[in-house]
Amino acid sequence: MQLLTRFLRRNEVDPKLEKKIKQYLDFLFDHEREMKNEETALINSLSVTLREDLYKSINGKIIKSNQLFSKSFGSTFLSHLAMKVEEHVLAPDEIIFQVLLFI
């Protein structure tokens, strides 16, 4: 963290942004510590077919519980979509997307 602090100060980064960056990194490090590397290793040790079935099952439940997906798309598409879902770690209060209206 000292290296980051020096870098941010040397580049005269706004203190509010510096604080946000540090909070995000703290959050990220905490999140990574909480994640169980053993689970990942176990999942990766599965055969490709079993791993795909596992992801279809886990992610499929989430996707199918959303009416936008379940009523708009067939089960084949939803099954393929479940395989493409990726986890992304975001900081609390981070904007994922923002709609701008130009009048």
Order of alpha helices (4+ residues) and beta strands (2+ residues): alpha-alpha-alpha-alpha-alpha-alpha
